[in-house]
Amino acid sequence: MTEFRGWRASFAHLDGLAFCAPNRPSTAPCLGDPAARAALVQEFRQFDARRLYAQASNYDFWKLKFADGDDYWTTFRTRAGVEGNVRGSYAHVDAPLGHVQSGPPAPLADYSRAIAGVPVPVIGHEIGQYQVYPNFAEIRKYTGVLRAWNFEVFRDRLRARGMLDQAGDFFRASGALAVLNYREEIEAALRTRGFGGFQLLDLQDFPGQGTALVGILDAFMDSKGLIEPAAWREFCSATVPLVVMPKYVWTADETLGAEVKVAHYGPAALPGAVLVWALTEDNGHAVASGQFAPQDIPTGDLTNLGRLTASLAGLSATPRVLSLTVELRGTKFRNHYRLWVYPAKMELPAAQGQFSLRQGPLNDATLQLLARGGRVLLFPEAGAHSVPGFFASDFWCYPMFRRGKPPGTLGLLCDPRHPALAQFPTAAHSDYQWWTILTNSAAVILDDAPTGLRPIVQVIDNFDTDRNHKLGLVFEARVGQGSLLVCGSDLPTLTGHPEARQLLASLLAYANSDRFKPTTEVSAAWLQQILEKTPPRNAPPL
């Protein structure tokens, strides 16, 4: 134990803590022997039995075995398969992926099956790891011998692609998605009764391993401005009200039903707590509200407060975005959830004049219609010049884990004011109503498109050397005398999903209107090249 001389003096002043060896200790020469690690834990325990001890974080993770004698287990998975997952995201090389990545999205998942039968508390190891696009305004913060060479390289790559003016938008939109991903990741841990906790990787950016910009804070521990501290504490605090429900997307013939729970680990119980809730539109109009009877909420547990219901029948006319807020009255503990309500049934707009909806390859008949001045809404097949759709932000750092062939993307940037989206309520970034649409899509690579061609809905690519693509999920162009609107998601086959049906209706209404007059011209030959049908790039393993 010569490597640990002085540890007694170092730890003697600490109280109420847990100790373990570093992450994946089998890679450290002095900690590779399990017997030596176990002996070290025993020596610690004999010296000070007040602490909790374990041999390591992520102890020999490829074995997925709890180390006998440890007081707790910090791991990324308790056993092989998705039922062993104790976090929401993984690198593609460490599949199966987590529920945040694989969906469908709902504030529902927990890790109860993963921790069942484990004799000690389980702590989720290195959770999160959702990338955010670089914020080039940070470059000026590096002074002296420190210089942000990496950020400068990323900036130059974006400039070479002709998209440097979008850098701030990429940063904010990808950051909004990362916050959404982190919220679900943390709430899943809090929804798990008996879970030991989680270790976030990381709260701040990590400039190594190819640059992992996974932080809500930057490398200087400053806020990136992606979320306010009070909003972060809604879902990451000692006391968090939680809504548990099967989905975020509803139809107007349904009744919203949800369980309300409180994860409370504060210093004392909360006697006679009253939970109030409200379902409101963005304009503040209350759709429904209510409160639960007073209840005592013990500390150190997950408490089920009851069930709320709200009829959505009065919202049938147009799609709506609602906010469901839950709050413990008289306290600072509150949380909220965005929901989407779409018409249960709708008639898709009928074609007018020289208009055609086409699925499949860009064939001669489509090109002839465009040549005659027609209007076309095209849903092409995934081709060689495309990247498969994926909802969650890329894991940790694309160059670090690219061998697993992840999609590598960082969510959406879209223009909510564009008339093509007039009937599809959306923010400028990804949110849960996009999940089905995105996961059944392939974004077209538009790197050599004319400078003026900016997608209406753009997928944000990662900033790796051979990527940084301009990716179009929905884009428009003038082809000769004709007008072409392209959507990389196969919406006509997804009409059983209300959000896909609504986006299709919005695109059809736009393409059938006089507003559909693209100004950027492309050639038929160029279109045929980028829509060529061969397997998409970087397709994830089946």
C-alpha positions as CSV (number, residue, x, y, z in Angstrom):
1,M,0.0,0.0,0.0
2,T,3.0,2.3,-0.4
3,E,1.2,4.2,-3.2
4,F,-1.3,5.5,-0.6
5,R,0.9,6.8,2.2
6,G,-0.6,9.6,4.0
7,W,-4.2,8.8,3.2
8,R,-5.1,8.5,6.9
9,A,-4.2,12.1,7.6
10,S,-5.8,13.3,4.4
11,F,-9.2,11.8,5.2
12,A,-9.3,12.1,9.0
13,H,-11.0,15.5,8.9
14,L,-13.8,14.6,6.5
15,D,-17.3,13.5,7.7
16,G,-20.3,11.9,6.1
17,L,-18.6,11.0,2.8
18,A,-18.2,8.0,0.6
19,F,-14.9,7.0,-0.9
20,C,-13.8,4.8,-3.8
21,A,-10.9,4.3,-6.2
22,P,-11.0,6.1,-9.6
23,N,-13.1,5.4,-12.6
24,R,-12.3,2.0,-14.2
25,P,-9.4,1.2,-11.9
26,S,-8.3,-1.9,-13.8
27,T,-6.5,0.5,-16.1
28,A,-4.3,1.9,-13.3
29,P,-1.2,-0.2,-12.5
30,C,-1.6,0.1,-8.7
31,L,-5.3,-0.7,-8.8
32,G,-5.6,-3.4,-11.4
33,D,-5.6,-6.3,-8.9
34,P,-9.2,-6.8,-7.5
35,A,-7.7,-8.4,-4.3
36,A,-5.6,-5.3,-3.7
37,R,-8.6,-3.0,-4.2
38,A,-10.7,-5.2,-1.8
39,A,-7.9,-5.0,0.8
40,L,-7.7,-1.2,0.4
41,V,-11.5,-1.0,1.1
42,Q,-11.1,-3.1,4.2
43,E,-8.3,-1.0,5.5
44,F,-10.3,2.2,5.0
45,R,-13.3,0.7,6.8
46,Q,-11.2,-0.4,9.8
47,F,-9.8,3.0,10.1
48,D,-13.1,4.9,9.9
49,A,-16.4,2.9,9.8
50,R,-18.5,6.1,9.4
51,R,-18.0,6.2,5.7
52,L,-19.3,4.2,2.8
53,Y,-16.6,2.6,0.7
54,A,-16.4,0.9,-2.8
55,Q,-13.5,-0.4,-4.8
56,A,-14.2,1.9,-7.8
57,S,-16.5,3.8,-10.0
58,N,-17.6,1.7,-13.0
59,Y,-15.8,-1.3,-11.5
60,D,-14.5,-3.5,-14.3
61,F,-17.5,-2.3,-16.3
62,W,-17.2,-5.0,-19.1
63,K,-18.0,-7.7,-16.5
64,L,-21.1,-5.9,-15.1
65,K,-20.5,-7.5,-11.7
66,F,-21.0,-6.0,-8.3
67,A,-17.8,-6.2,-6.1
68,D,-18.7,-8.2,-3.0
69,G,-18.1,-6.2,0.2
70,D,-18.6,-2.8,-1.3
71,D,-21.2,-0.5,0.3
72,Y,-22.6,0.9,-3.0
73,W,-22.2,0.3,-6.7
74,T,-21.4,3.1,-9.2
75,T,-22.0,1.7,-12.6
76,F,-23.4,2.5,-16.1
77,R,-25.3,-0.8,-16.4
78,T,-26.1,-3.5,-13.8
79,R,-26.4,-6.3,-16.4
80,A,-26.3,-6.9,-20.1
81,G,-29.2,-5.6,-22.2
82,V,-31.5,-2.6,-22.0
83,E,-33.0,-3.7,-18.7
84,G,-29.7,-3.2,-17.1
85,N,-29.4,0.4,-18.1
86,V,-29.1,2.9,-15.3
87,R,-28.6,6.0,-17.4
88,G,-30.4,7.4,-20.4
89,S,-27.6,7.7,-23.0
90,Y,-24.7,5.6,-24.2
91,A,-22.1,5.7,-27.0
92,H,-23.2,3.5,-30.0
93,V,-20.2,1.3,-29.3
94,D,-21.8,0.5,-25.9
95,A,-25.2,-0.4,-27.1
96,P,-28.0,-0.9,-26.2
97,L,-28.7,2.8,-26.2
98,G,-30.5,4.5,-23.4
99,H,-34.2,5.5,-23.3
100,V,-33.4,9.2,-24.0
101,Q,-31.9,8.1,-27.3
102,S,-34.2,5.3,-28.3
103,G,-37.6,6.7,-27.1
104,P,-40.4,7.1,-27.8
105,P,-40.3,10.1,-25.4
106,A,-42.4,10.2,-22.3
107,P,-41.8,11.1,-18.7
108,L,-42.2,7.5,-17.7
109,A,-39.0,5.5,-17.7
110,D,-37.2,4.5,-14.5
111,Y,-34.4,2.0,-13.5
112,S,-36.4,-0.1,-11.1
113,R,-35.8,-3.3,-13.1
114,A,-32.1,-2.6,-13.3
115,I,-31.6,-2.2,-9.6
116,A,-33.9,-5.1,-8.6
117,G,-32.0,-7.6,-6.6
118,V,-28.9,-5.5,-6.1
119,P,-28.0,-5.6,-2.4
120,V,-26.6,-2.1,-2.1
121,P,-27.5,1.4,-3.5
122,V,-26.8,1.8,-7.2
123,I,-25.4,5.1,-8.5
124,G,-25.8,5.9,-12.2
125,H,-22.3,6.5,-13.6
126,E,-21.3,9.4,-16.0
127,I,-24.9,10.1,-17.0
128,G,-25.8,12.7,-19.7
129,Q,-22.9,13.5,-22.1
130,Y,-25.1,15.5,-24.6
131,Q,-23.1,17.6,-26.9
132,V,-23.7,21.3,-27.6
133,Y,-22.4,23.2,-30.6
134,P,-19.3,25.4,-29.9
135,N,-20.0,28.9,-28.7
136,F,-17.3,30.9,-30.6
137,A,-17.8,33.9,-28.3
138,E,-15.8,31.9,-25.7
139,I,-12.6,32.2,-27.8
140,R,-11.9,35.6,-26.3
141,K,-11.9,34.1,-22.8
142,Y,-8.7,32.2,-23.5
143,T,-5.7,34.4,-22.7
144,G,-2.0,34.1,-22.1
145,V,-0.5,30.7,-22.9
146,L,-4.0,29.3,-23.3
147,R,-5.5,29.6,-26.7
148,A,-8.7,28.1,-28.1
149,W,-7.1,26.4,-31.1
150,N,-9.8,23.9,-31.2
151,F,-12.6,26.5,-31.3
152,E,-10.7,28.4,-34.0
153,V,-10.5,25.2,-36.1
154,F,-14.2,24.5,-35.7
155,R,-15.0,28.2,-36.6
156,D,-12.9,28.0,-39.7
157,R,-14.6,24.8,-40.8
158,L,-18.0,26.4,-40.4
159,R,-16.8,29.4,-42.4
160,A,-15.6,27.2,-45.2
161,R,-19.1,25.6,-45.4
162,G,-20.6,29.0,-45.7
163,M,-22.6,28.8,-42.4
164,L,-20.6,30.9,-40.0
165,D,-23.5,33.3,-39.7
166,Q,-25.5,30.4,-38.2
167,A,-23.0,29.6,-35.5
168,G,-25.0,31.3,-32.7
169,D,-28.2,29.7,-33.8
170,F,-26.6,26.3,-33.9
171,F,-25.2,26.9,-30.4
172,R,-28.6,27.9,-28.9
173,A,-30.7,25.3,-30.7
174,S,-28.4,22.4,-29.8
175,G,-28.1,23.7,-26.3
176,A,-31.9,23.7,-25.9
177,L,-32.0,20.1,-27.0
178,A,-29.2,19.2,-24.6
179,V,-31.2,20.8,-21.7
180,L,-34.2,18.7,-22.7
181,N,-32.1,15.5,-22.8
182,Y,-30.5,16.3,-19.4
183,R,-34.0,17.0,-17.9
184,E,-35.3,13.6,-18.9
185,E,-32.1,11.8,-17.8
186,I,-32.2,13.3,-14.3
187,E,-35.9,12.9,-13.9
188,A,-35.6,9.2,-14.8
189,A,-33.2,8.8,-11.9
190,L,-35.5,10.7,-9.5
191,R,-38.5,8.5,-10.7
192,T,-36.6,5.4,-9.6
193,R,-37.6,4.5,-6.0
194,G,-34.6,3.3,-4.1
195,F,-32.0,4.6,-6.6
196,G,-28.7,5.6,-5.0
197,G,-28.2,8.7,-7.1
198,F,-26.2,9.8,-10.2
199,Q,-23.0,11.3,-11.3
200,L,-23.3,13.9,-14.1
201,L,-20.6,13.9,-16.8
202,D,-20.3,16.7,-16.9
203,L,-21.7,20.0,-15.6
204,Q,-19.0,21.9,-17.5
205,D,-17.3,21.3,-20.9
206,F,-14.3,19.0,-21.2
207,P,-11.7,20.3,-23.7
208,G,-10.0,16.9,-24.2
209,Q,-10.8,13.8,-26.1
210,G,-11.4,15.7,-29.3
211,T,-13.4,18.4,-27.4
212,A,-16.5,17.2,-25.5
213,L,-18.8,20.2,-25.2
214,V,-21.3,18.5,-23.0
215,G,-21.6,21.1,-20.3
216,I,-24.4,23.4,-19.2
217,L,-21.4,25.5,-18.0
218,D,-18.4,26.2,-20.2
219,A,-14.9,25.2,-19.4
220,F,-14.5,28.3,-17.2
221,M,-17.5,27.2,-15.1
222,D,-19.5,30.1,-16.4
223,S,-23.1,29.7,-17.5
224,K,-23.7,29.2,-21.3
225,G,-27.0,31.0,-20.9
226,L,-28.9,27.9,-22.0
227,I,-31.0,27.7,-18.8
228,E,-31.4,29.7,-15.7
229,P,-30.4,28.2,-12.4
230,A,-34.0,28.3,-11.0
231,A,-35.2,26.4,-14.1
232,W,-32.5,23.8,-13.7
233,R,-33.5,23.3,-10.1
234,E,-37.0,22.4,-11.2
235,F,-35.7,19.0,-12.1
236,C,-32.4,18.8,-10.3
237,S,-32.8,19.6,-6.7
238,A,-33.3,17.9,-3.3
239,T,-37.1,18.2,-3.8
240,V,-38.6,17.7,-7.3
241,P,-42.3,17.3,-8.2
242,L,-42.6,14.8,-11.0
243,V,-45.3,14.1,-13.6
244,V,-45.4,10.5,-14.9
245,M,-47.4,10.0,-18.1
246,P,-47.3,7.9,-21.2
247,K,-46.6,10.5,-23.8
248,Y,-46.1,14.2,-24.7
249,V,-48.2,14.2,-27.9
250,W,-52.0,13.9,-27.4
251,T,-55.1,14.4,-29.6
252,A,-58.2,16.5,-28.8
253,D,-60.5,13.5,-28.3
254,E,-58.4,12.2,-25.3
255,T,-58.3,12.8,-21.6
256,L,-54.9,13.7,-20.3
257,G,-54.0,11.4,-17.4
258,A,-50.9,11.5,-15.3
259,E,-49.5,10.5,-11.9
260,V,-47.8,13.1,-9.8
261,K,-45.0,12.1,-7.5
262,V,-42.4,14.0,-5.4
263,A,-38.8,13.0,-5.0
264,H,-37.9,14.5,-1.6
265,Y,-34.4,14.2,-0.1
266,G,-34.3,17.4,1.9
267,P,-33.3,17.8,5.5
268,A,-36.8,17.1,6.9
269,A,-40.3,15.8,6.0
270,L,-42.9,18.1,4.5
271,P,-46.0,17.8,6.6
272,G,-49.4,18.6,5.1
273,A,-48.0,19.5,1.6
274,V,-50.6,20.5,-1.0
275,L,-49.8,19.9,-4.7
276,V,-51.5,22.3,-7.1
277,W,-51.5,21.8,-10.9
278,A,-52.5,23.8,-14.0
279,L,-52.7,23.0,-17.7
280,T,-52.3,26.3,-19.6
281,E,-51.8,27.5,-23.2
282,D,-48.9,29.7,-24.1
283,N,-51.1,32.8,-23.9
284,G,-51.8,32.0,-20.2
285,H,-55.4,30.7,-20.8
286,A,-56.1,27.9,-18.3
287,V,-57.4,24.7,-19.8
288,A,-57.7,22.9,-16.5
289,S,-56.4,23.1,-12.9
290,G,-56.7,21.4,-9.6
291,Q,-55.1,20.5,-6.3
292,F,-54.6,17.4,-4.2
293,A,-55.6,16.9,-0.6
294,P,-52.8,17.7,2.0
295,Q,-50.3,14.9,2.4
296,D,-47.2,14.3,4.5
297,I,-44.2,13.9,2.3
298,P,-41.4,11.9,4.1
299,T,-37.7,12.7,3.3
300,G,-35.5,10.2,1.6
301,D,-38.2,8.7,-0.6
302,L,-40.3,9.0,-3.7
303,T,-43.9,9.7,-2.8
304,N,-46.9,9.2,-5.0
305,L,-49.4,12.0,-4.4
306,G,-52.2,10.9,-6.8
307,R,-53.5,11.2,-10.3
308,L,-54.7,14.2,-12.3
309,T,-57.0,14.2,-15.3
310,A,-58.0,16.9,-17.8
311,S,-60.3,16.6,-20.8
312,L,-58.7,17.9,-24.0
313,A,-62.1,17.9,-25.9
314,G,-62.3,21.7,-26.1
315,L,-59.0,22.0,-28.1
316,S,-60.1,20.3,-31.3
317,A,-59.9,23.2,-33.8
318,T,-56.1,23.8,-34.2
319,P,-52.9,22.2,-32.8
320,R,-51.9,23.6,-29.4
321,V,-48.9,23.7,-27.2
322,L,-49.7,23.4,-23.5
323,S,-47.8,23.6,-20.3
324,L,-48.5,21.3,-17.4
325,T,-47.2,22.9,-14.2
326,V,-47.1,21.1,-10.8
327,E,-46.1,22.9,-7.6
328,L,-46.1,22.3,-3.9
329,R,-48.0,25.3,-2.6
330,G,-46.1,27.8,-0.4
331,T,-42.7,26.4,-1.5
332,K,-40.2,27.0,-4.2
333,F,-40.6,23.4,-5.5
334,R,-42.3,23.3,-8.9
335,N,-41.9,21.7,-12.3
336,H,-43.4,21.9,-15.7
337,Y,-43.9,19.9,-18.9
338,R,-44.7,21.0,-22.5
339,L,-47.4,19.0,-24.3
340,W,-48.8,19.0,-27.8
341,V,-52.5,18.5,-28.7
342,Y,-53.5,17.9,-32.3
343,P,-56.9,17.4,-33.9
344,A,-57.9,13.8,-33.7
345,K,-59.1,13.7,-37.3
346,M,-58.3,16.0,-40.2
347,E,-58.7,16.2,-43.9
348,L,-55.4,16.8,-45.8
349,P,-55.5,19.6,-48.3
350,A,-56.5,18.5,-51.8
351,A,-54.1,19.1,-54.7
352,Q,-54.8,22.2,-56.8
353,G,-53.5,23.0,-60.3
354,Q,-50.1,21.7,-61.3
355,F,-49.3,20.2,-58.0
356,S,-48.1,16.7,-57.1
357,L,-47.0,14.9,-54.0
358,R,-44.3,12.4,-54.9
359,Q,-42.7,9.6,-52.8
360,G,-39.5,7.9,-53.8
361,P,-36.8,8.8,-56.3
362,L,-36.7,12.0,-58.3
363,N,-37.9,10.5,-61.6
364,D,-38.4,11.8,-65.1
365,A,-42.1,12.5,-64.5
366,T,-41.4,14.7,-61.5
367,L,-38.7,16.6,-63.5
368,Q,-41.1,17.1,-66.4
369,L,-43.7,18.5,-64.1
370,L,-41.2,21.0,-62.7
371,A,-40.1,21.9,-66.2
372,R,-43.7,22.8,-67.0
373,G,-43.8,25.2,-64.0
374,G,-45.5,22.7,-61.6
375,R,-45.2,22.5,-57.9
376,V,-43.9,19.3,-56.2
377,L,-43.7,18.1,-52.6
378,L,-41.2,15.4,-52.7
379,F,-40.4,12.7,-50.1
380,P,-37.3,11.1,-51.4
381,E,-35.8,7.8,-50.3
382,A,-32.6,7.9,-48.1
383,G,-29.7,8.3,-50.4
384,A,-25.9,8.4,-50.5
385,H,-26.0,12.1,-49.7
386,S,-27.9,11.9,-46.5
387,V,-27.5,11.3,-42.7
388,P,-30.0,9.2,-40.8
389,G,-32.3,11.0,-38.4
390,F,-31.7,10.8,-34.6
391,F,-33.4,12.8,-31.9
392,A,-31.0,13.0,-29.0
393,S,-27.8,15.1,-29.2
394,D,-24.6,13.2,-30.0
395,F,-22.9,11.4,-27.2
396,W,-19.8,13.0,-25.6
397,C,-17.6,13.6,-28.7
398,Y,-18.1,12.3,-32.2
399,P,-14.4,11.6,-33.0
400,M,-14.1,9.7,-29.7
401,F,-16.9,7.2,-30.5
402,R,-17.2,7.4,-34.3
403,R,-16.2,3.8,-34.6
404,G,-19.7,3.0,-33.4
405,K,-21.1,4.9,-36.5
406,P,-23.4,7.2,-34.6
407,P,-25.5,9.7,-36.6
408,G,-23.5,12.4,-34.9
409,T,-26.1,15.1,-35.1
410,L,-27.1,17.8,-32.6
411,G,-30.8,18.4,-33.2
412,L,-32.8,20.8,-35.3
413,L,-32.6,24.4,-36.2
414,C,-35.8,25.6,-37.9
415,D,-37.6,28.8,-38.8
416,P,-41.0,28.8,-36.9
417,R,-42.1,31.9,-38.9
418,H,-41.7,30.2,-42.3
419,P,-45.2,29.7,-43.9
420,A,-44.4,26.0,-44.5
421,L,-44.6,25.5,-40.7
422,A,-47.6,27.8,-40.2
423,Q,-49.9,24.9,-39.2
424,F,-47.2,23.1,-37.2
425,P,-46.4,24.9,-33.9
426,T,-42.7,24.6,-33.1
427,A,-39.8,26.4,-31.5
428,A,-36.6,27.0,-33.4
429,H,-35.1,23.9,-31.9
430,S,-35.9,20.2,-31.4
431,D,-38.7,19.3,-29.0
432,Y,-40.7,16.1,-28.4
433,Q,-43.2,16.6,-31.2
434,W,-40.3,16.1,-33.6
435,W,-39.3,12.7,-32.3
436,T,-41.3,10.4,-34.6
437,I,-40.6,12.7,-37.6
438,L,-36.9,12.8,-37.0
439,T,-36.4,9.1,-36.3
440,N,-38.1,8.2,-39.6
441,S,-36.0,10.5,-41.7
442,A,-32.7,11.1,-43.5
443,A,-31.4,14.7,-43.8
444,V,-30.0,15.5,-47.3
445,I,-26.4,16.7,-47.5
446,L,-26.5,20.1,-49.2
447,D,-22.8,21.1,-48.9
448,D,-22.5,22.2,-52.5
449,A,-25.9,23.8,-52.7
450,P,-26.1,27.5,-53.7
451,T,-25.2,29.8,-50.8
452,G,-28.8,31.1,-50.7
453,L,-30.3,27.7,-50.1
454,R,-31.0,27.5,-46.4
455,P,-33.2,24.7,-45.2
456,I,-36.5,25.5,-43.6
457,V,-35.8,22.7,-41.1
458,Q,-32.1,22.1,-40.8
459,V,-30.3,19.3,-38.9
460,I,-27.3,20.5,-37.0
461,D,-24.3,18.4,-37.8
462,N,-21.3,17.8,-35.6
463,F,-18.1,19.8,-36.1
464,D,-15.8,16.9,-36.8
465,T,-13.2,17.2,-39.6
466,D,-15.0,15.4,-42.4
467,R,-18.5,16.4,-41.4
468,N,-20.0,19.8,-40.5
469,H,-22.5,19.3,-43.3
470,K,-25.3,21.6,-44.3
471,L,-28.2,19.1,-43.7
472,G,-31.7,19.7,-45.0
473,L,-34.7,17.9,-43.4
474,V,-37.1,20.3,-45.2
475,F,-35.9,22.6,-47.9
476,E,-37.2,24.3,-51.1
477,A,-35.7,25.4,-54.4
478,R,-36.7,26.6,-57.8
479,V,-36.1,24.1,-60.6
480,G,-36.4,25.8,-63.9
481,Q,-39.9,27.2,-63.9
482,G,-41.1,24.9,-61.2
483,S,-41.1,24.9,-57.4
484,L,-39.8,22.0,-55.3
485,L,-40.3,21.4,-51.6
486,V,-38.3,18.4,-50.2
487,C,-39.0,16.7,-46.9
488,G,-36.5,14.0,-45.7
489,S,-39.1,12.4,-43.4
490,D,-41.5,9.9,-44.9
491,L,-44.6,11.7,-43.6
492,P,-47.2,10.0,-45.8
493,T,-46.4,6.7,-44.2
494,L,-46.6,8.2,-40.7
495,T,-50.1,9.6,-40.8
496,G,-51.1,7.4,-37.9
497,H,-49.0,9.8,-35.7
498,P,-50.8,13.1,-35.2
499,E,-47.7,15.2,-35.2
500,A,-46.5,13.7,-38.5
501,R,-50.0,14.1,-40.0
502,Q,-50.0,17.8,-38.9
503,L,-46.6,18.5,-40.4
504,L,-47.8,16.9,-43.7
505,A,-50.9,19.1,-43.7
506,S,-48.8,22.2,-43.1
507,L,-46.4,21.4,-45.9
508,L,-49.3,20.5,-48.3
509,A,-51.1,23.8,-47.5
510,Y,-47.9,25.8,-48.2
511,A,-47.0,23.9,-51.4
512,N,-50.6,24.4,-52.7
513,S,-50.5,28.1,-52.0
514,D,-49.3,31.2,-53.9
515,R,-46.7,31.8,-51.1
516,F,-44.7,28.8,-52.4
517,K,-42.2,30.7,-54.6
518,P,-38.6,29.6,-53.8
519,T,-36.0,32.1,-55.0
520,T,-32.9,29.9,-55.0
521,E,-32.5,28.0,-58.2
522,V,-30.8,24.6,-58.5
523,S,-30.4,22.3,-61.6
524,A,-32.2,19.1,-62.2
525,A,-28.8,17.4,-62.6
526,W,-27.7,18.5,-59.2
527,L,-30.9,17.4,-57.6
528,Q,-30.5,13.9,-59.2
529,Q,-27.0,13.7,-57.8
530,I,-27.8,14.6,-54.2
531,L,-31.0,12.4,-54.2
532,E,-29.2,9.4,-55.7
533,K,-30.5,6.2,-54.0
534,T,-27.8,4.3,-52.2
535,P,-27.4,3.5,-48.5
536,P,-27.1,6.6,-46.3
537,R,-23.8,7.6,-44.7
538,N,-22.9,6.7,-41.2
539,A,-26.0,4.6,-40.8
540,P,-26.3,3.2,-37.2
541,P,-26.1,-0.6,-36.8
542,L,-29.4,-2.4,-37.0
